[in-house]
Each structure stands twice: as structure tokens, then as C-alpha cells.
């Protein structure tokens, strides 16, 4: 796991973190981890696959439509990148 140091946290913010941690029965450090995780990885985040499936359902895409896409798709293998 990574270590993160946050400097110059205002006293009132630190005090609020300690109070919030106590309310949740956690250490201040555990509370900060929980807050960070909730902000950067919310449970309601949009997942690309789910979003694409929802769009397909909304426009009425069927398995037959997908089969047509597959039949006309270019199946030539991609060439690897060259940085020469």
C-alpha cells in the first residue's frame, strides 16, 4: 500500500476529521482513507460496460443487430506500435 502525507491541514479541518472519525468509531487515519475512497471511487460511478449496455437497450439493439456489426467488422489484426 502507498503512504500519503498531507501537510498544512488547517486546525479546524483536522479537528472536524477527528470528530467525524470518533462518530464512526475509527481512527482519524482510517476516516481519511474512507473519505478518499468514497470520493475517488464512489459506488454510483458510471461503468463503461453498463453505460453501453443501457444505451443499447434504450435504442432497442437486438442480438441480430450485433450479428450484423460482427459480420461487417474489420477483423484484420492491429499492427503493433513502432517508436522508431
Secondary structure, 3 states (H helix, E strand, C coil): CCCCCCCCCCHHHHHHHHHHHHHCCCCHHHHHHHHHHHHHCCCCCCCHHHHHHHHHHHHCCCHHHHHHHHHHCCCCCCCCCCCC
